[in-house]
Amino acid sequence: MIGKLKGTIDEIGEDFVVLDVHGVGYVAYCSARTLAKLGSAGEAAVLFIETYVREDQLKLFGFLSALEREWFRLLQTVQGVGSKVALALLSTLTPGELANAIALQDRTSVARAPGVGPKVAVRIVTELKNKAPSFAGEMSASIGLKQELGDGVASAPVSDAVSALTNLGYSRDQAANAVAAALKNGGEGGDSAKLIRLGLKELAR
């Protein structure tokens, strides 16, 4: 099994890269987000690899981080999500954004990915709800609060503050991040007005 490749970019296609490793060209299929960050032909690159072995083919999938590769694996545990849809999801949302969307039960954001219909989006946010925190990466600090919001069990001041910030034009994710930061920075136990005020300060940074 191949777990990681380090070499020189030989060619970048629509959904793949050819990585030259000591004279051997490896074709790795990647998300659009990964391909955009790789660089151009002749530059050095490192890819975390997921190897698929089937009866009639051997296929490599490449990722910029181990976390992205873990999401690729995790997404495919959901019925209706294969490698193509998993890559489409990772092309549309970063691992952190995926974790946020699942925690908030935000089916609309998940359904933005090509090939992801409403039913599959529902399955993703439902089946991965309890697994998302472990795959949140740098977003893990606020994921617990977002799960409470998604489940409808957040405290009234928190729910009201997030709702107020959303009504001001911020996305639910931005509002939840701001309120989570407000709680961390001394807003615990505060009423919704205090959380809104502290949340706006966070958003203004």
Residue pairs with C-beta under 8 A, 6 or more apart in sequence:
1 51
2 26
2 49
2 51
2 60
3 48
3 49
3 51
4 46
4 47
4 48
4 49
5 19
5 21
5 26
5 28
5 46
5 47
5 49
5 60
5 62
6 21
6 44
6 45
6 46
6 47
7 19
7 20
7 21
7 22
7 26
7 44
7 45
8 19
8 20
8 42
8 43
8 44
8 45
9 17
9 18
9 19
9 20
9 38
9 39
9 40
9 41
9 42
9 43
9 44
9 45
10 18
10 19
10 20
10 25
10 41
11 17
11 18
11 41
12 18
12 35
12 38
12 40
12 41
15 29
15 30
15 32
15 35
15 87
16 27
16 28
16 29
16 30
17 27
17 28
17 30
17 35
17 38
17 45
17 47
17 62
18 25
18 26
18 27
18 28
19 25
19 26
19 28
19 45
19 47
19 62
20 26
26 60
27 60
28 47
28 49
28 60
28 61
28 62
29 59
29 60
29 61
29 62
29 83
29 87
30 38
30 47
30 61
30 62
30 63
30 87
31 63
31 68
31 87
31 88
31 90
31 91
32 91
33 90
33 91
33 94
34 47
34 62
34 63
34 64
34 68
34 90
37 64
38 45
38 64
39 45
47 62
47 63
47 64
48 62
48 63
48 64
48 65
48 66
48 68
48 69
49 60
49 61
49 62
49 63
49 69
50 60
50 61
50 63
50 69
50 72
50 73
51 58
51 59
51 60
51 61
52 58
52 59
52 60
52 61
52 83
59 83
61 69
61 72
61 83
61 87
63 69
63 72
63 90
65 95
67 95
67 135
67 137
68 90
68 95
70 95
70 135
71 86
71 89
71 90
71 95
71 98
71 135
72 83
72 86
72 87
72 90
74 128
74 131
74 135
75 81
75 85
75 86
75 89
75 90
75 124
75 128
76 82
76 83
76 86
77 127
77 128
78 120
78 123
78 124
78 127
78 128
79 123
80 119
80 120
80 123
81 89
81 120
81 123
81 124
84 115
85 113
85 115
85 116
85 120
88 113
88 114
88 115
88 116
89 98
89 110
89 113
89 116
89 124
90 98
91 113
91 114
92 112
92 113
92 114
93 101
93 109
93 110
93 112
93 113
95 135
95 136
95 137
96 136
96 137
96 138
96 139
97 109
97 139
97 173
98 110
98 132
98 135
99 132
99 133
99 135
99 136
99 137
99 139
99 140
99 143
100 106
100 136
100 139
100 142
100 143
100 146
100 173
100 176
101 109
101 110
101 125
101 173
102 110
102 124
102 125
102 128
102 129
102 132
102 150
103 129
103 132
103 133
103 136
103 143
103 146
103 147
103 149
103 150
104 146
104 149
104 150
104 172
104 173
104 176
105 125
105 126
105 129
105 150
105 151
106 125
106 150
106 172
106 173
107 118
107 121
107 122
107 125
108 121
110 116
110 121
110 124
110 125
111 117
111 118
111 120
111 121
116 124
125 150
129 147
129 150
132 143
132 147
133 140
133 143
133 144
133 147
136 143
141 180
141 184
142 176
142 177
142 180
142 181
145 154
145 158
145 176
145 179
145 180
145 183
146 173
146 176
146 180
148 154
148 155
148 158
149 158
149 159
149 162
149 172
149 176
154 162
156 192
157 190
157 191
157 192
157 194
157 195
158 179
158 183
158 192
158 195
160 192
160 195
160 196
161 175
161 179
161 182
161 192
161 195
161 196
161 199
162 172
162 175
162 176
162 179
163 175
164 192
164 196
165 174
165 175
165 178
165 179
165 196
165 199
165 200
165 203
166 172
166 175
170 178
170 203
174 203
175 199
177 202
178 199
178 200
178 202
178 203
179 187
179 195
179 199
181 198
181 199
181 202
182 190
182 194
182 195
182 198
182 199
182 201
182 202
183 195
185 198
185 202
186 198
187 194
187 195
187 198
190 198
